[in-house]
Amino acid sequence: MLRSLLWVPGLVLVGIVVHDLLKVTVQGGDGTLSQTVHQRVYQLLHALARRTGNRIVLAWAAPTIIVSALLTWTLGLWLGWTLVFWSSPGSVVGADSESPATFWSVVYYVGYTISTLGLGDLKTTATPWRMLTSVAALSGFVNLTFAITFVVPVAEARLERRELARLLRRSGPDAQALVIGALQDHPDGLQSLISGLHQTLNTLETKHDHAHYLHRFHDRTALESLSLALPALGEALLLIECALPGPPPSLAPLHDAGIATVSEAEFTACLAQHAEHRQFLRAMVEEGLWSWAQVARTAGEGAA
């Protein structure tokens, strides 16, 4: 009796997987299923990286998250359709012997069906089951096709993150260097910090809104790490606006470079207004297991 009802959770699972797949690849954002898997995988990797003190572990977040998503969709379809076909004894039989397939034979049958291999050593016994076999094969084809549309944009977005990080980091290793370099080495002055970045930042922001898991991607080197480059740019812009907040960045490098700034009192008051924003920047740096000293120099520190 219980076996005959297995088609219910089986179809529900197939529906959840297909909905999750379409939401992630077409609509944008995280599906409930993939989001849960991504979070658990990332939490495990992040905890391992903190425990070992090895950032290389975090660099594996991107491929691990991608593979975990693909495996979740594939195994979900596989299990769901297995429950559907197993719910009816004799729905799948041997092509020659006509004997009812065992559970693991049904698993094998569903596996080559959703992979569209169609080996033919097992078959279904009635028209409704043949129709379901076609539907299962179609769902497998959809899974394969949309998996490709999932991987390619993610790879492109990761490349764009690295390109932006390299652009910013080569303009200056920290916030003070970005400001000094803009003022002394570029004809556009401070405007050079943001000129040409609007399109890149808007495009990257749109992709992050479309695929939230991109926030969990990290890179091995400081040169390619956006979790260092963006906070440094944010600090540089705050330096420009306030001439900084928590610990306060040092104005000494700017003074040494001959750049006039506001008074310490005015600077401190301005930083207080941006405390929450700087906390967000610091959290971004710490999430990547970097040091804040690599973003901005504070009082008493030398070059990062």
N, C-alpha and C positions, 0 to 999 in steps of 0.2 A: 504493500500500500504506500509506504513512504517513498519507495523508489519511483512509483508512478507519478509522484508530484514533483520530482526533481526538475522537470522542465520549467517550472515556475521560477525558482531562483536562477536557473540557467538563462532564461530569456531576460530576466531582470539584469543579470550581470552583463550580458551582451549589450543591452540597452544603455547601461551606465558607461561601458567602455566606448561605445560609438558616440554617445553624447559628449563624453570627455574629450575624445579625439577631435571631434568637430569643433568644440569650443576652443581648444588650444590652437588648432591649426587654421581655423577659418575666422571665428568670431574674435579671437584674441583674449588674452588673460590666462588664468589658470582654471582648469577644471577641478572639481572637488577631489576626484581620484588622484590626478597627477600632482595637484598641490600638496596633498597629504604625503605622497611618496617623495616629492622634492624636498619638503621640509624635513622629513625624517632622515633622508640620506644626507642632507646638508648639515643637520645638527650633529649627526654621527661624525662626519668628516671634520667639522669645526672643533668638536670636542677632542678628537684625536690629534688635530693640529696643535691645539692649546696644550694638551697633555705632553706631547712629544717636543713641542717648541719648534716644529718643522713646518715651514710655510709651504713646502712642496706638496704636502698633503692637500692644502687648500687649492692648489693649482689643478688638482684632479677633480675639483667640484664640477666643472663644466662637462667633461666627458662622462662622468659618473651620473650626473643628473639626466643627461640626454639618453644614455643607455638604460637607466632605470625607468624612464618614461616609455621607451620603446618596448622594454620587457613587460612592463605593467599592462600595456594595451594588448600585446600579443598573448601573454599568459591569461589575461582576463577573457579574451575571446575564446581561447583554447579551452579553458575550464568551463565557461558558460555553455558552449556548444557540446562539450562532452556530457554535461549534465542533461542537456536536452535529448541527445541520442541515447544515453544510457537509461533514461526514464522509461523507455519502452523495450522490454525484452524481445530480442529478435529483430529490432529495427535495422540492425547492421549484421550482415552475415558474411561468411566467406564466399568469395566469388565462385569457387569450384565446389566446395563441400556443402554450401548452403547451411552450415551449422552456425548457431548464434555466436556472435563475437563476444569474447571476454571483455572485462572492463578495460584492460590495457590495450586490447585490440581496438576498442572504440576510441580510446585516447589517441592511438596511432592513426586511426581513420580520420578523426577530426584534425589532427596535426597536418596531414598531407592535403586535407581539403582546404583549410584556411591558408595554407601556403601555396595553393593552386597547383600542386604537383600532379594530383590526380593519378596515383599509381595503379589503381584498379584491382588490387588483390582482395579488397573488401567492397561490398556494395550494400545498398539499402533495399528493402523488400517491398516497399509500396510507394505509390506516387507521392503522397504527402511527405514522406521522408526524402524522396528524391528532390522534391521542391526545396525542402529545408537544406539539403546538401548544397543546392545552388545558391541559396541565400547565405549559407555559411561561407562558401567560396567567395561570394561577392564581398562579404564583410572583411574577409582576409585580404582581398585585393584593395579595398578601400583603406585598410590599415597600412598596407605596404605603401600605397600611393601617398597617403597623407603623412606617413612617417618621413618620407623624403621632403615634403613641403614643410615639415617641422625642422628637420636638421639643417637644410640649406640656409634659411634666414638666420638661424641661430649662429651658424658659422660666420655668416657675413656680419652680423651684429658684433660678434666677438672680435673680428678683425677691425671693425670701426672703433671699438673701444680701445684697442691697442694703438691704433693710429692717432687717436686724440690724445691718449696718454703720452705717447712719444713726442707729439708736437708740443705739449705743455711742458713736459719734463726737460726737453732740450732748450726751451726758452729760459729755463731757470730751475735749479734743483729744489728751491723752496720759495715761499711767498715773498720774502724780501728780495731775493735774486730776480724774481719775475718783475717786481716793480722797478728795481734798479736797471735791469736790462731794457725794459720798455722805455724808460726815460732817457737812457744814455746811448742806446744802440739802435733805436728805431726812429726814423724821421716822423712817424705818426705819434710818437710819444706813448702816453698811457692808452690811447685808443688802440694801439697795436695788440694789447692784451686780449681784446674781444673782437677786433675786426676780423671778419672771415670765419668766426666761430659760431655765429648765430645759426647758420644753416646746419652745421654739423651737430650742434647741441640740440636743436629742435628735432632733427632726425633721430638722434640717439634717444632723446626723451620719449619720442613717440614709440620707438621700438621697445623701450623699457616698460612703457604703459601697456603695450601689446603683449609682452612676454615678461612677467614679473620675475621669473626665475633668473633673468639676466643679472639681477642685483646680487645673485649668489656666485657669480663667476669671478674668479681671481686669477692673477698671473704670477709667475715665479719671480720676475725681476721688477725692481722699482721703476725702471724705465718704461715698462709696459703696463704698470698698475694704475688703473683709473681711480682706485680708492686712495691713491696718494696725489695724483695729478689734480683732480677736481677740488679736494680740500685746499690744496696749495693755491689754486686759482681763486677760490672763495676767500681765503685769507688775504691774498693780494688785493682783491677788490675792497675788502674791509679796511686794509691799510690805506688804500687810496681815499676811501670815504671818511675814515675816522682819523687817519694818520697816526688800536686793535684790542680784544677781550680774552679769558680764562684759563691757563695763565696768559697774561698779556704778552703779545709779541714785542720783541725788542725793536726800538727805533734806532738803535746805535748803527746798524749797517747802513741805514738811509742817511744818517748824519755823516758817517764816515765817507759816504759817496758824494757829499756836498748837496744833499737834497733837503730843502726846507720842509719842516713839518709843523703841525700845530703843537701847542703846549701839552705837557703830560696830563694836566688836569682835563683839558678838552678831549684828549685822546681817551682817557679812562672813562669819561662820561659817555662818549660815543660807543665805546665797547660794551658798556652795560646794556645798551639798547639792543645789542645783537648777541646777547649771551646764549639765547636758545638756538640761534642759527649756528653758532660756533660749537655748541654741544652736538648738533647733528653732524657737523664736519668731523669732529673728533670721533664720534661713534663710527662713522664711515671708515676712518683710518684704522681704528682698533678692530673693526670687523675683519679687515684684511690682515690682522696681526702685524701691522706696521707701527712705527713709533711716531708720535706727534713731532718729535725733533726733526723728522724728515720732511715735515710740511712747512714749519715756520720756526725761526729761532726766537727763543724767549730770552728775557734779561739774563745776562751772564753766560749765554751760550755762544759758541762760535758757529761757523758754517756747518750746515747739516750735511 
